[in-house]
Amino acid sequence: MHRIFTTSFASVYPLYVTKVERKGRTNEELDEVIEWLTGFDDAQLKQHIDEHTTFEDFFAEADLNPNASLITGVVCGMRVEQIEDPLMQKIRYLDKLVDELARGKAIEKILRSA
């Protein structure tokens, strides 16, 4: 098992916020992207942050967007569409969306539709 699985989402979330805000994006845009991927609403996302839910439990409770499989590209030197571990793939999907947001990609393109 990878160490990130037992890391709390709340401990990584501020790093996501810092990354996107440093590039001129907003916390609200970050939340929109996370909620699109996970199916959580604002209250559920806040609850996971407040309760320090692990990534494993965070994604276990998520209702992954059916278009998540359209997320492609490289994160940490690996193609996200080729990652075999389902949990690691979901975590890398999230990383990829945060990277795209920070790079200035339009929200409409980040929130993929078939």
Buried (B, 14 or more C-beta within 10 A) or exposed (E): EEEBBEBBBBEBBEEBBEBBBEEEBEEEBBBBBBBBBBEBEEEBBEEBBEEEBBBBBBBEBBEBBEEBBEBEEEBEEEEBBEBEEEBBBBBBBBBBBBBBBBEEEEEEEBBBEE
